[in-house]
Amino acid sequence: MVATSRGFASPPDFKLTRLGLAFHPHPQPHPSTATNAGRPWDLRKRRRRLSLPRADPPVVTLITCCCSDSVVPILSGKTVDKADDRRFDSKKRAHRAAGVQASAALPFFASSSSSSPAQSRFLSKQEKHYPRCTPRNSGPQSRDSPPKRDTGIANEKEWGISLLNENVNESGTNEDGSTWYRESGEDLGNNGYRCRWTRMGGTSHDASSQWKETWWEKSDWTGYKELGVEKSGRNAEGDSWWETWQEVLHQDEWSNVARIERSAQKQAKSGTENAGWYEKWWEKYDAKGWTEKGAHKYGRLNEQSWWEKWGEHYDGRGSVLKWTDKWAETELGTKWGDKWEEKFFAGIGSRQGETWHVSPSGERWSRTWGEEHFGNGKVHKYGKSTTGESWDIVVDEETYYEAEPHYGWADVVGDSSQLLSIKPRERPPGVYPALDFGSLSPPVDEPPDEFSPQ
């Protein structure tokens, strides 16, 4: 399994075979926590390994499953993706790419990867010869494909949002009998509120597949600006999906500091198996360097379920907090997981974590570990496990951590040109915006009922 910046950023290791999915639940450590099943590593740039006894929990291999081909035009020529090297490129967006791809025959498990040559066989004539949004009266391009897992928050340019400057309400029928519609308009409200929107969608000739997509931009006299997308659909196999993306600019009422927030939610559900997944991603930035990032994920494939949560917080003055908690279970009662946390400021800080495993009979194995960094070249490392191993040493070691986000305020401003270019309604002389001093932070959304942990 390929480790990403968040440890195993997808469910526990899936490996694609010709006839099904082999499930390997052994958790993988996060590179920045420097653990191997809970065993500390040195965190220098050369990352020397500290030799300690190993007592890994048992690896459980479960039944494979066979899957029929999907009619959704998404195939992949690779079974394993590379870790997202763009994480260290400030000119690229900061998203957390998965190190694993599941079966291409299950479109709701598709993750980011290159398309294979075979994919062109599944593209419709309209998809081959028309751009993302075709000229007036020719109908919008069909987008009856689910979102991809572990692709993080897309850049606004990837969505290609193009709002019409006039009210439109049109529909039509394609040569294959499928129907389409497209409409656009503008909604006005108090405090200079304006929302320009475009909706489009289509249905196959036999109504077995359907897709919908909405684009919008919002603004008001307080300086608030928002760009967003929502899409949903289903296919002839019964697979269904939903996705939303938002990018917001606003000014904090208490500090008068500008903020940009980006978020994405994605979910997909199989129509033929007890399988599906849900993800929520968010990023928040302000002009003083404060940054917050995180994700919540859940997935299920027949008798196997997994969860993952992670977060990063930079206060803009050198203090950083990072954490990850991921776990999985099977209907047979096997459970396993891994979690860690690090806190640093001015070269002084700590790391700690735990790797654990529970057998169907209830037998528990765990290994805990910790590090204290004193800022003087000395690091205290300690840990123990339920099998009797333990260590408690002080070593000479350089402390390494990220005091600033690899993708920050300057980067998100540079990638938000369409958001920043939204023009609000003209404000009449003598009219001032009404400010709401309540919290602008939305409540944390939970996964839909059918994806909630049991």
VEXZADO-66548 format. One line per field, with one value per residue (C-alpha): residue number from 1; x negated, y negated, z; residue in three letters. Coordinates in nm, 3 decimals. Each point is the difference from the previous one (the first is absolute). Example, Ala and Ser with C-alpha at 12.3 -4.5 7.8 and 13.67 -1.06 7.14 Angstrom:
<rs>
nr: 1/2
east: -1.230/-0.137
north: 0.450/-0.344
up: 0.780/-0.066
rest: Ala/Ser
</rs>
This chain:
<rs>
nr: 1/2/3/4/5/6/7/8/9/10/11/12/13/14/15/16/17/18/19/20/21/22/23/24/25/26/27/28/29/30/31/32/33/34/35/36/37/38/39/40/41/42/43/44/45/46/47/48/49/50/51/52/53/54/55/56/57/58/59/60/61/62/63/64/65/66/67/68/69/70/71/72/73/74/75/76/77/78/79/80/81/82/83/84/85/86/87/88/89/90/91/92/93/94/95/96/97/98/99/100/101/102/103/104/105/106/107/108/109/110/111/112/113/114/115/116/117/118/119/120/121/122/123/124/125/126/127/128/129/130/131/132/133/134/135/136/137/138/139/140/141/142/143/144/145/146/147/148/149/150/151/152/153/154/155/156/157/158/159/160/161/162/163/164/165/166/167/168/169/170/171/172/173/174/175/176/177/178/179/180/181/182/183/184/185/186/187/188/189/190/191/192/193/194/195/196/197/198/199/200/201/202/203/204/205/206/207/208/209/210/211/212/213/214/215/216/217/218/219/220/221/222/223/224/225/226/227/228/229/230/231/232/233/234/235/236/237/238/239/240/241/242/243/244/245/246/247/248/249/250/251/252/253/254/255/256/257/258/259/260/261/262/263/264/265/266/267/268/269/270/271/272/273/274/275/276/277/278/279/280/281/282/283/284/285/286/287/288/289/290/291/292/293/294/295/296/297/298/299/300/301/302/303/304/305/306/307/308/309/310/311/312/313/314/315/316/317/318/319/320/321/322/323/324/325/326/327/328/329/330/331/332/333/334/335/336/337/338/339/340/341/342/343/344/345/346/347/348/349/350/351/352/353/354/355/356/357/358/359/360/361/362/363/364/365/366/367/368/369/370/371/372/373/374/375/376/377/378/379/380/381/382/383/384/385/386/387/388/389/390/391/392/393/394/395/396/397/398/399/400/401/402/403/404/405/406/407/408/409/410/411/412/413/414/415/416/417/418/419/420/421/422/423/424/425/426/427/428/429/430/431/432/433/434/435/436/437/438/439/440/441/442/443/444/445/446/447/448/449/450/451/452/453/454
east: 0.000/-0.127/-0.017/0.121/-0.032/0.275/-0.116/0.234/0.234/0.241/0.154/-0.235/-0.194/0.204/-0.187/0.169/-0.004/0.142/0.299/0.064/-0.124/-0.244/0.026/-0.315/0.092/-0.344/-0.013/-0.279/-0.182/-0.011/-0.347/-0.013/0.077/-0.286/0.162/0.006/0.297/-0.065/-0.379/-0.182/-0.229/-0.241/0.151/-0.302/0.006/-0.200/0.236/-0.228/0.189/-0.021/-0.039/0.262/0.175/0.302/0.321/0.246/0.363/0.121/0.106/0.351/0.082/0.368/0.211/-0.043/0.295/0.073/0.154/0.177/-0.110/0.161/0.166/-0.140/-0.270/-0.279/-0.288/-0.353/-0.320/-0.165/0.089/-0.221/-0.043/-0.313/-0.002/0.082/-0.340/0.173/0.029/-0.332/0.073/0.145/0.127/0.224/0.308/-0.041/0.199/-0.053/-0.025/0.061/-0.268/0.247/0.259/0.279/0.170/0.086/0.305/0.133/0.031/0.089/-0.346/-0.186/-0.292/-0.224/-0.215/-0.085/0.252/-0.077/0.030/0.296/0.195/0.057/0.218/0.251/0.019/0.310/-0.011/0.104/-0.284/-0.259/0.092/0.147/-0.166/0.110/0.295/0.114/0.137/0.357/0.277/-0.234/0.044/-0.250/-0.247/0.107/-0.178/0.148/-0.313/-0.062/-0.267/-0.341/-0.119/-0.288/-0.046/0.043/0.136/-0.016/-0.130/0.270/-0.154/0.065/0.373/0.011/0.290/0.142/0.321/0.224/0.065/0.368/0.301/0.025/0.255/-0.055/0.017/-0.036/-0.036/-0.321/-0.033/-0.014/0.328/-0.150/0.136/-0.171/0.085/-0.183/0.123/-0.155/0.112/-0.074/0.141/-0.014/0.044/-0.065/-0.337/-0.102/0.030/-0.024/-0.023/-0.063/0.058/0.011/0.167/-0.029/0.068/0.104/0.171/-0.067/0.262/0.123/-0.035/-0.248/-0.268/0.025/-0.228/0.042/-0.247/0.033/-0.251/0.033/-0.172/0.120/-0.091/0.130/-0.102/-0.204/-0.264/0.117/-0.063/0.071/-0.054/0.155/0.104/0.239/0.043/0.181/0.096/0.071/-0.070/0.165/-0.177/0.174/-0.314/0.072/-0.219/0.000/-0.274/-0.025/-0.286/-0.021/-0.249/0.076/-0.160/0.109/-0.138/-0.012/0.219/-0.212/-0.350/0.081/-0.232/0.093/0.063/0.035/0.165/0.031/0.196/0.119/0.235/0.030/0.190/0.082/0.201/0.009/0.325/-0.100/-0.202/-0.010/-0.269/-0.047/-0.216/0.021/-0.261/0.001/-0.303/-0.062/-0.273/0.003/-0.255/-0.035/-0.225/-0.211/-0.108/0.257/0.087/0.223/0.044/0.177/0.203/0.252/0.040/0.210/0.032/0.149/-0.054/0.230/-0.118/-0.284/0.029/-0.259/-0.019/-0.261/-0.024/-0.294/-0.072/-0.269/-0.006/-0.256/0.045/-0.216/-0.253/-0.192/0.226/0.123/0.232/0.054/0.195/0.139/0.239/0.086/0.162/0.181/0.205/0.166/0.332/-0.199/-0.107/-0.357/-0.097/-0.323/-0.121/-0.273/-0.004/-0.260/-0.036/-0.280/-0.033/-0.293/-0.104/-0.347/-0.165/0.153/0.282/0.121/0.133/0.202/0.207/0.146/0.046/0.253/0.176/0.295/0.072/0.352/-0.040/-0.066/-0.375/-0.163/-0.351/-0.136/-0.322/-0.027/-0.291/-0.105/-0.271/-0.099/-0.204/-0.187/-0.130/-0.365/-0.076/0.125/0.309/0.159/0.161/0.215/0.262/0.140/0.227/0.231/-0.249/-0.252/-0.235/-0.097/-0.258/-0.096/-0.305/-0.142/-0.173/-0.187/0.225/0.102/0.365/0.188/0.358/0.196/0.046/0.190/0.249/-0.145/0.302/0.106/0.168/-0.205/0.061/0.375/0.033/-0.189/0.230/0.325/0.008/0.357/0.124/-0.176/0.134/0.367/0.161/0.259/0.307/-0.059/0.074/0.210/-0.151/0.080/0.088/-0.227/-0.016/0.150/-0.269/0.072/-0.236/0.101/-0.235/-0.049/-0.138/0.252/0.080/-0.192/0.212/0.035/0.011/0.343/0.186/-0.084/-0.372/-0.005/-0.215/0.198
north: 0.000/-0.349/-0.236/-0.356/-0.310/0.138/0.357/0.242/-0.260/0.259/0.300/0.274/0.141/0.116/0.186/0.065/0.350/0.116/0.167/-0.219/-0.208/0.141/-0.182/-0.050/-0.173/-0.057/-0.377/-0.208/-0.269/-0.369/-0.102/-0.320/0.188/0.231/0.318/0.346/0.170/-0.233/0.025/-0.337/-0.102/-0.292/-0.305/-0.153/-0.069/0.320/0.178/0.257/0.291/0.069/0.376/0.137/0.336/0.051/0.177/-0.065/0.095/0.283/-0.076/0.108/0.097/0.011/0.140/-0.157/-0.107/0.002/-0.303/-0.042/-0.266/-0.339/-0.194/-0.323/-0.130/0.007/0.243/-0.012/0.147/-0.003/0.176/-0.205/-0.375/-0.186/-0.224/-0.358/-0.160/-0.330/-0.030/-0.183/-0.219/-0.331/-0.065/0.307/0.039/0.178/0.316/0.338/0.259/0.363/0.263/0.270/0.062/0.253/0.186/-0.189/0.222/-0.184/-0.363/-0.117/0.115/-0.172/-0.215/-0.245/0.158/-0.025/0.126/0.304/0.015/0.230/-0.285/-0.159/0.297/-0.108/-0.366/-0.113/-0.192/-0.310/0.038/0.042/-0.296/-0.266/-0.208/-0.001/-0.229/-0.001/-0.301/-0.111/0.230/0.301/0.123/0.031/0.285/0.309/0.039/0.327/0.105/0.012/-0.200/0.150/0.093/-0.170/-0.284/-0.271/-0.343/-0.083/-0.329/-0.233/0.027/0.374/-0.056/-0.234/-0.199/-0.225/-0.184/-0.141/-0.373/0.035/0.197/0.326/0.282/0.257/0.374/0.253/0.359/0.155/0.245/0.297/-0.098/-0.144/-0.335/-0.304/-0.337/-0.319/-0.306/-0.303/-0.297/-0.251/-0.028/-0.327/-0.061/-0.233/-0.157/0.004/0.376/0.139/0.358/0.079/0.365/0.254/0.341/0.281/0.369/0.293/0.339/0.303/0.116/0.272/-0.215/0.252/-0.266/-0.364/-0.289/-0.352/-0.282/-0.353/-0.284/-0.323/-0.314/-0.211/-0.342/-0.275/-0.345/0.133/0.124/0.360/0.201/0.363/0.235/0.345/0.319/0.281/0.312/0.330/0.297/0.368/0.259/0.308/0.223/-0.182/-0.178/-0.348/-0.293/-0.357/-0.264/-0.365/-0.249/-0.353/-0.284/-0.301/-0.339/-0.202/-0.239/0.102/-0.247/0.009/-0.023/-0.163/0.257/0.142/0.375/0.252/0.333/0.299/0.318/0.310/0.284/0.318/0.323/0.300/0.316/0.325/0.120/0.367/0.047/-0.119/-0.251/-0.375/-0.284/-0.356/-0.278/-0.353/-0.225/-0.358/-0.263/-0.343/-0.279/-0.359/-0.286/0.027/0.356/0.185/0.328/0.295/0.316/0.328/0.289/0.258/0.322/0.313/0.301/0.346/0.298/0.289/0.127/-0.253/-0.360/-0.271/-0.353/-0.274/-0.348/-0.238/-0.366/-0.267/-0.338/-0.277/-0.315/-0.217/-0.065/0.327/0.232/0.315/0.285/0.310/0.318/0.309/0.271/0.291/0.333/0.287/0.305/0.306/0.166/0.292/-0.226/-0.078/-0.362/-0.193/-0.357/-0.257/-0.353/-0.265/-0.366/-0.255/-0.348/-0.236/-0.357/-0.153/0.341/0.135/0.248/0.355/0.291/0.295/0.278/0.346/0.296/0.263/0.318/0.197/0.358/0.143/0.169/-0.339/0.042/-0.343/-0.089/-0.356/-0.193/-0.357/-0.233/-0.358/-0.257/-0.314/-0.253/-0.245/-0.233/0.061/0.299/0.249/0.217/0.224/0.309/0.244/0.266/0.339/0.273/0.263/0.269/-0.125/-0.209/-0.345/-0.271/-0.326/-0.175/-0.346/-0.048/-0.277/-0.088/-0.295/-0.099/-0.028/-0.120/-0.234/-0.331/-0.148/0.156/0.108/-0.166/-0.325/-0.336/-0.119/0.328/0.009/-0.364/0.080/0.296/-0.189/-0.253/0.082/-0.035/-0.332/-0.135/0.037/-0.344/-0.090/-0.211/-0.373/-0.147/-0.320/-0.305/-0.014/0.369/0.208/0.379/0.162/0.207/0.330/0.057/0.361/0.283/0.066/0.347/0.261/0.298/0.317/0.206/0.368/0.271/0.091/0.269/0.276/-0.075/-0.057/0.235/0.272
up: 0.000/-0.079/0.293/-0.052/0.213/0.221/0.049/-0.173/-0.148/-0.136/0.175/0.113/-0.287/-0.299/-0.272/-0.332/-0.143/-0.329/0.165/0.303/0.290/0.254/0.331/0.209/0.323/0.150/0.072/-0.147/0.201/-0.073/-0.125/0.202/0.323/-0.076/0.117/-0.142/0.161/0.290/0.000/-0.001/-0.280/-0.001/-0.163/-0.162/-0.367/-0.048/0.244/0.162/0.148/0.371/0.039/0.236/0.034/-0.221/0.094/-0.278/0.041/-0.218/-0.357/-0.090/-0.358/-0.083/-0.279/-0.342/-0.208/-0.370/-0.163/-0.331/-0.242/0.042/-0.276/0.139/-0.237/0.258/-0.025/0.131/-0.135/0.343/0.322/0.228/-0.011/0.094/0.305/-0.080/-0.054/-0.059/0.376/0.003/-0.301/0.113/-0.349/0.010/0.210/0.330/-0.004/0.151/-0.276/0.079/-0.033/-0.092/-0.269/0.023/-0.280/-0.318/-0.024/0.307/-0.113/0.349/0.112/-0.285/0.115/-0.179/-0.270/-0.364/-0.253/-0.206/-0.379/0.044/0.151/-0.338/-0.097/0.262/-0.090/-0.176/-0.326/0.188/0.254/-0.276/-0.215/0.229/0.272/0.366/-0.064/-0.361/-0.193/0.047/-0.131/-0.031/0.357/0.284/0.005/0.192/0.335/0.120/0.190/0.376/0.184/0.072/0.346/0.182/-0.245/0.263/-0.089/-0.368/-0.135/-0.136/-0.347/-0.005/0.031/-0.299/0.146/-0.272/0.090/-0.272/0.000/-0.084/0.116/-0.191/0.010/-0.272/-0.054/-0.276/-0.115/-0.130/-0.289/0.239/0.162/0.318/0.116/0.148/0.152/0.093/0.184/0.162/0.202/0.274/0.353/0.197/0.372/0.292/0.077/-0.365/-0.028/-0.351/-0.121/-0.366/-0.084/-0.281/0.024/-0.251/-0.021/-0.212/-0.008/-0.215/-0.249/0.237/0.316/0.144/0.046/0.098/0.092/0.139/0.055/0.140/-0.008/0.195/0.117/0.295/0.136/0.226/0.125/0.296/-0.246/0.020/-0.318/-0.072/-0.294/0.005/-0.178/0.086/-0.210/0.035/-0.211/-0.039/-0.269/-0.145/0.255/0.285/0.119/0.134/0.105/0.123/0.020/0.099/-0.008/0.141/0.013/0.223/0.064/0.303/0.259/0.362/0.190/0.315/-0.147/-0.338/-0.158/-0.340/-0.017/-0.281/0.075/-0.232/0.058/-0.179/0.084/-0.205/0.031/-0.215/0.053/-0.192/-0.148/0.005/0.320/0.359/-0.087/0.005/0.126/0.132/0.032/0.139/-0.058/0.112/-0.012/0.167/-0.046/0.118/-0.103/0.319/-0.068/0.214/-0.175/0.078/-0.207/0.058/-0.132/0.117/-0.199/0.020/-0.228/-0.019/-0.228/0.091/0.341/0.036/0.125/0.065/0.137/-0.003/0.147/-0.013/0.064/-0.018/0.173/-0.043/0.208/-0.230/0.278/-0.009/0.198/-0.177/0.093/-0.216/0.071/-0.169/0.119/-0.228/0.071/-0.169/0.084/-0.152/0.071/0.142/0.287/-0.099/0.068/-0.045/-0.016/0.037/0.140/0.072/0.097/-0.010/0.151/-0.060/0.056/-0.041/-0.033/0.323/-0.003/0.019/-0.201/0.121/-0.150/0.021/-0.234/0.106/-0.106/0.143/-0.105/-0.043/0.341/0.164/0.048/-0.022/-0.112/0.010/-0.013/0.129/-0.059/0.067/-0.062/0.190/-0.197/0.224/-0.269/0.095/-0.219/0.260/-0.055/0.260/-0.157/0.188/-0.060/0.089/-0.133/0.139/-0.103/0.255/-0.211/0.128/-0.053/0.173/-0.142/-0.069/-0.333/-0.178/-0.289/-0.211/0.036/-0.326/-0.049/-0.228/0.178/-0.294/-0.240/-0.332/-0.162/0.163/-0.044/-0.298/-0.181/0.053/-0.109/-0.319/-0.069/0.071/-0.281/-0.102/0.358/0.048/-0.331/0.103/-0.025/0.266/-0.068/-0.001/0.343/0.002/0.176/0.370/0.022/0.223/0.038/0.308/0.171/0.172/0.292/0.041/-0.082/-0.369/0.061/-0.120/0.220/-0.072/-0.237/0.078/-0.268/-0.132/0.195/-0.244/0.043/0.376/0.214/0.172
rest: Met/Val/Ala/Thr/Ser/Arg/Gly/Phe/Ala/Ser/Pro/Pro/Asp/Phe/Lys/Leu/Thr/Arg/Leu/Gly/Leu/Ala/Phe/His/Pro/His/Pro/Gln/Pro/His/Pro/Ser/Thr/Ala/Thr/Asn/Ala/Gly/Arg/Pro/Trp/Asp/Leu/Arg/Lys/Arg/Arg/Arg/Arg/Leu/Ser/Leu/Pro/Arg/Ala/Asp/Pro/Pro/Val/Val/Thr/Leu/Ile/Thr/Cys/Cys/Cys/Ser/Asp/Ser/Val/Val/Pro/Ile/Leu/Ser/Gly/Lys/Thr/Val/Asp/Lys/Ala/Asp/Asp/Arg/Arg/Phe/Asp/Ser/Lys/Lys/Arg/Ala/His/Arg/Ala/Ala/Gly/Val/Gln/Ala/Ser/Ala/Ala/Leu/Pro/Phe/Phe/Ala/Ser/Ser/Ser/Ser/Ser/Ser/Pro/Ala/Gln/Ser/Arg/Phe/Leu/Ser/Lys/Gln/Glu/Lys/His/Tyr/Pro/Arg/Cys/Thr/Pro/Arg/Asn/Ser/Gly/Pro/Gln/Ser/Arg/Asp/Ser/Pro/Pro/Lys/Arg/Asp/Thr/Gly/Ile/Ala/Asn/Glu/Lys/Glu/Trp/Gly/Ile/Ser/Leu/Leu/Asn/Glu/Asn/Val/Asn/Glu/Ser/Gly/Thr/Asn/Glu/Asp/Gly/Ser/Thr/Trp/Tyr/Arg/Glu/Ser/Gly/Glu/Asp/Leu/Gly/Asn/Asn/Gly/Tyr/Arg/Cys/Arg/Trp/Thr/Arg/Met/Gly/Gly/Thr/Ser/His/Asp/Ala/Ser/Ser/Gln/Trp/Lys/Glu/Thr/Trp/Trp/Glu/Lys/Ser/Asp/Trp/Thr/Gly/Tyr/Lys/Glu/Leu/Gly/Val/Glu/Lys/Ser/Gly/Arg/Asn/Ala/Glu/Gly/Asp/Ser/Trp/Trp/Glu/Thr/Trp/Gln/Glu/Val/Leu/His/Gln/Asp/Glu/Trp/Ser/Asn/Val/Ala/Arg/Ile/Glu/Arg/Ser/Ala/Gln/Lys/Gln/Ala/Lys/Ser/Gly/Thr/Glu/Asn/Ala/Gly/Trp/Tyr/Glu/Lys/Trp/Trp/Glu/Lys/Tyr/Asp/Ala/Lys/Gly/Trp/Thr/Glu/Lys/Gly/Ala/His/Lys/Tyr/Gly/Arg/Leu/Asn/Glu/Gln/Ser/Trp/Trp/Glu/Lys/Trp/Gly/Glu/His/Tyr/Asp/Gly/Arg/Gly/Ser/Val/Leu/Lys/Trp/Thr/Asp/Lys/Trp/Ala/Glu/Thr/Glu/Leu/Gly/Thr/Lys/Trp/Gly/Asp/Lys/Trp/Glu/Glu/Lys/Phe/Phe/Ala/Gly/Ile/Gly/Ser/Arg/Gln/Gly/Glu/Thr/Trp/His/Val/Ser/Pro/Ser/Gly/Glu/Arg/Trp/Ser/Arg/Thr/Trp/Gly/Glu/Glu/His/Phe/Gly/Asn/Gly/Lys/Val/His/Lys/Tyr/Gly/Lys/Ser/Thr/Thr/Gly/Glu/Ser/Trp/Asp/Ile/Val/Val/Asp/Glu/Glu/Thr/Tyr/Tyr/Glu/Ala/Glu/Pro/His/Tyr/Gly/Trp/Ala/Asp/Val/Val/Gly/Asp/Ser/Ser/Gln/Leu/Leu/Ser/Ile/Lys/Pro/Arg/Glu/Arg/Pro/Pro/Gly/Val/Tyr/Pro/Ala/Leu/Asp/Phe/Gly/Ser/Leu/Ser/Pro/Pro/Val/Asp/Glu/Pro/Pro/Asp/Glu/Phe/Ser/Pro/Gln
</rs>
